[in-house]
Amino acid sequence: MAQPDEPSAEGSFLSHLIELRNRLLRAVVAVGIVFAALVPFANQVYEFLADPLLDVLPSGTSMIATEVASPFLTPIKLTFLAAIVVAVPYLLYQLWAFVAPGLYRHERRLVMPLLLSSTVLFYAGMAFAYFVVFPVVFTFFVGTAPKGVAVMTDIRSYLDFVFTMFFAFGIAFEVPVALVLLAKMGVVDPESLAKKRPYVVLGIFVIAAFLTPPDIFSQTFLAVPMLILFEVGLFIARRLRPSEEPEGESGGSGHREMTEAEMDAELDRHEQALNGTDGKRGE
């Protein structure tokens, strides 16, 4: 009796693998297209990224390359990372298209706004780091250099530092999305989280100290937006719960009806398979 189920289960698993492969290939192709479009401007992309530091360097100093291949490889590496960042909306769309068939209708209505908001917040975090944090932090670093020390940063080290900061601020700006998701899944209670606000503030400053360089400016610039976004996420999570409760109750019965329908369909399929097997045996 279990034999007729095995081919369908195996076929379903293979179809999911094929779908995943296709989505990954599309994502790789998208990144490759953006990378190919940006490669001719690799040096200009690096110059744009280096402007916050170059603007505050003392006259007569510049950035340096301590490795032979760094002047060529570092802009190429930066261009590849920039291609991934530019392609993030399409990458998230491929992720959404892969998981959407397995979601209920009310879940699909929630996921798309979350994907859009997470993309916007990630870009906003990177922009905040570039236009606000970098000028202040680099001015502080250059201004505190001891007398007789020429500040000439290696381009590879600069790239690693800048992208670490980019991703730190980009991920930190996802706090509202994370809170909404956790509240919707029932992992956290907004009211309980609001009562634990002092511990949250302490945790945010600890995370900011871990993700940023050891200076008060960058830590504060990361912690303050995280606190504001935490309050925004808490506000949204509180407003979502009451409005979703009636739908959640009806949605719960919807889930039971769908489950029963699926169970009936599964039983019918078993009976048909069994009848077909008995018919073949009778023949």
Protein Blocks (a to p, Z undefined) as FASTA:
>chain_A
ZZmmmmmmmmmmmmmmmmmmmmmmmmmmmmmmmmmmmmmmmmmmmmmmmmmmmmmgcehi
acddfbfklmmmmmmmmmmmmmmmmmmmmmmmmmmmmmmmmpcfklmmmmmmmmmmmmmm
mmmmmmmmmmmmmmmmmmmmmmmpcehiacdddfklmmmmmmmmmmmmmmmmmmmmmmmm
mmmnomacfklmmmmmmmmmmmmmmmmmmmpccdfklmmmmmmmmmmmmmmmmmmmmmmm
mmmmmmmmmmmmmmmmmmmmmmmmmmmmmmmmmmmmmmmmmZZ
